[in-house]
Amino acid sequence: MVLRINLIINILYPLACFLINMKIATNENYRGRMLGYMRLVLKGLIILLVLHGIVYSSGVAQPTVRSEEDFIRMIREGHIDQAVSIYGQIRKNFPDSVIFTRKNMNNLGWELQLEDRLDEAIKVFRLNIRAYPDHYDPWDSYAEALLLRCNKGDLELAVNNFEKSLELNPDNENAARRLLVLRNYRKHEYLIPMRDGIRLYTQVYVPKDTTRTYPILFLREWYGTGNYGSGYKRMLHSNDLFVQEGFIFVHQDMRGRFMSEGEFEVLRPYRVGKKNVPDIDESTDAYDTVEWLLKELKHHNGRVGIWGGSYSGWAAMMAAIEPHPAVKAVSQGASPADWWLGDDCHHYGAFRLMYAYSWIGRDGWPRPEGPTKQQPSYPPYTTRDGYTFFLKLGSLSNVNKNYFHGENPTWNEYMEHGNYDEYWKQRNILPHLGNITVPVLNIAGWFDAEDYRGPLEIYKTIERNNPGIRNSIVIGPWRHGGWHGEGESIGDIHFGSRTGYYFMKEIEFPFFMHYLKDTCNLNIPEALVFQTGENEWRSYDEWPPGDAMGKRLFLNQNGTLTFSPHPHEGKSSYNEFISDPGQPVPWSTSVQTQQGHEWMVADQRFASERPDVLVYQSDILEEDITVAGPLIAHLSVSTSGSDADWVVKLIDVYPSEEKEPLGNYQMLLAGEVFRSKYRNSYENPEPMIPNMVTIIEFDMLDKFHTFKKGHRIMVQIQSSWFPVIDRNPQNFVNIYKANEEDFQKAIHRVYCSEGNQSFIKLIVLNPK
């Protein structure tokens, strides 16, 4: 279509005019009329051709030329200059024509960039600006691409484009953050040598203002520093207050990751009693890096703060075990502590299949060609439906058979260490927290699906083993990493304020300012916890708070929940259900391969309607009830098989009068799984004795939540949570090597009788 229009404009129209002038040159009036008619006819023909290529979308004022696909294909095939020329000709003759959408052209530019066709991508972004000069995002994309290329003059031009973007949209956070960094910091790249000769790739951002000195904020990254070469990081810290204040920011790829040398090892164990140069771990790498920075950098004040979340939070804690003397403060958010017991890939021995498959499948691969800028690819999925994908996968042994092919060493190690053996004990950080000397800020999220147990246990262990040091914990209503975002909501559940912004301004920023700059009085309490339900922050001198009392919430055969034992008809009262590994209880109604975050507060009505889920519910509450502290599930159970998983969920049921979608909403507040064979020993599993009543007790971890008057409390019990948790064959076998024949149906019972009670232990705040 574009080429046909171009042909008419450039050939047919001038030719027609020439013929008219030649044939009727003798009659000037007639010639003028005929020329006008011909112009109208030709213009009409052009308009018809254009209209033929236009698709009008309902409610859309601007039409989109149907040939956009051909236009984009032309660019993808390497004819960007020709496309630019055609675009210019069309717009010259038809200024209001829409050749392509802004979004599609923007996406095309970034696709070309990912294909290492950066110069072509830059031309695409410039073309998008020509078409949509009053929209901020084309200016943003053009500036970002210039930063990636960063030839002479590109940095200054990028700043100009970000300024234009911000002018068009004053709320554009990306442009504001970019300008904050580009105007005020210089970037440097180093390969810093460690004691064993391995060099770690490190980016350092130093303030341009050299009239004063600055402390160092140090982040060690597992997922890649990014922006290698001439590019600048968009965010030097997740908290913009630090960038505005002025610090030296250090970002480092951990050993064996991305552009750093060496071999990676997931959760490299801490080495006790180091004697030789090869005795390295993440603690020594952090120490050696700080030593180098102090010697080689200028304009620092000799103080270092180490921070991080998730894997970087674990690296921060490793640096705190044997810290360099210059390290004055450490902040860890969502650091794992024990990956077998309750962080990331396992919960009480149950394997977190959905998460582990994607995480290890992306980050567990070796680097056969050494340092690389490339992010590893995700493992293959044959459908968007994670439930269907993992169910069709079958037993865990099929992961290697069908997808990993034995080439992922981390996955192979996990499959060989199903029990809590030395492999996992060496990776438990808690035994090494006995001599912490630096102040620690611990951060956890009530709804963190990956590492909620870790920061709680780290805080408690430091508190118990290191009296006298500053050791605080902050727990907010956050998903994994949510404290560095708005933190106002997760899914349908809202918390009444921007809790993440509050944390960054009132807690995190003053913490480092106090220890690294001596400029803030530190008023952080021992425990700052967000009370969900009431949606308020509370401060305590200890956690759990001292003014609380223990209670038991009993599960009754008639499906009720009561705070006192219910009269039972006999000593063998129970509820039972059939658990079928071929039809496991789904984790969510969402159709996706990644678990995400919203499922941690999601409506559980879909599960409560299943016959393989037991439901216990309280009466409508006549007054508020606030739980504060650990939740302990105490179950009297039996199974017809020789193993079983027990999933317990504590749920807040909203009244029907609530506005949609919260009417009768069953909000997941807490959920945990326990694998029966580990009831007596994590190291040496034992089969269940079929149909014998057995006590299963496990910690569902802390909560601070108010069940409001008019709500109900609910407990759901099931035996699968798929594919968040791998399927238990319900047969005492090595699950990692199980065959399809090992999976069997089983009858599970939860007892509610006088001698075999089942209940949830709660800590309840005394009413005011």
Protein Blocks (a to p, Z undefined) as FASTA:
>chain_A
ZZmmmmmmmmmmmmmmmmmmmmmmmpmklmmmmmmmmmmmmmmmmmmmmmmmpccdehia
bacdfklmmmmmmmmnopammmmmmmmmmmmmmmmbcfbdfklmmmmmmmmmmnopmklm
mmmmmmmmmmmmmbfklmmmmmmmmmmnopghklmmmmmmmmmmmmmmmmlmklmmmmmm
mmmpccdddddddfkopacdddddddfblkbccdddddddfkongjghjbccfblbfblk
lmmnopaddddddehiajbgcjddehiacdehiabfklgcfklmmmmmmmmmmmmpghie
hiacdddehjlmmmmmmmmmmgcfklmbdcdehiafblmlogojbgehiacfklmmmmmm
mmmpccfklpafbdcdddddfbfblklmmmmnopaklmmmmmnnopamklmmmmmmmbac
fklmmmpmklmmmmcfbdcdddddfklcklmmlmmmmmmmmmmmmghiacddddddddeh
klmcnolagcjbcehiafklmmmmmmmmmmmmmmmnopaccfbdfbdcddehjlpacddf
bdcdfkbccddddddfkopacfbdcddfbfkbccdddddfklccdfbfcdcfbebjmlmm
gcfklmmmpmkbccddddddfbdcddedjdddddddddfblbdcddddddddddfkbccf
kgopacdfbdcdddfklmmomklccdddehiacdddddebjadddddehiacdddddfbd
cfkbacdehiacdfklccfklpccddddddfbfklccdddddddddZZ
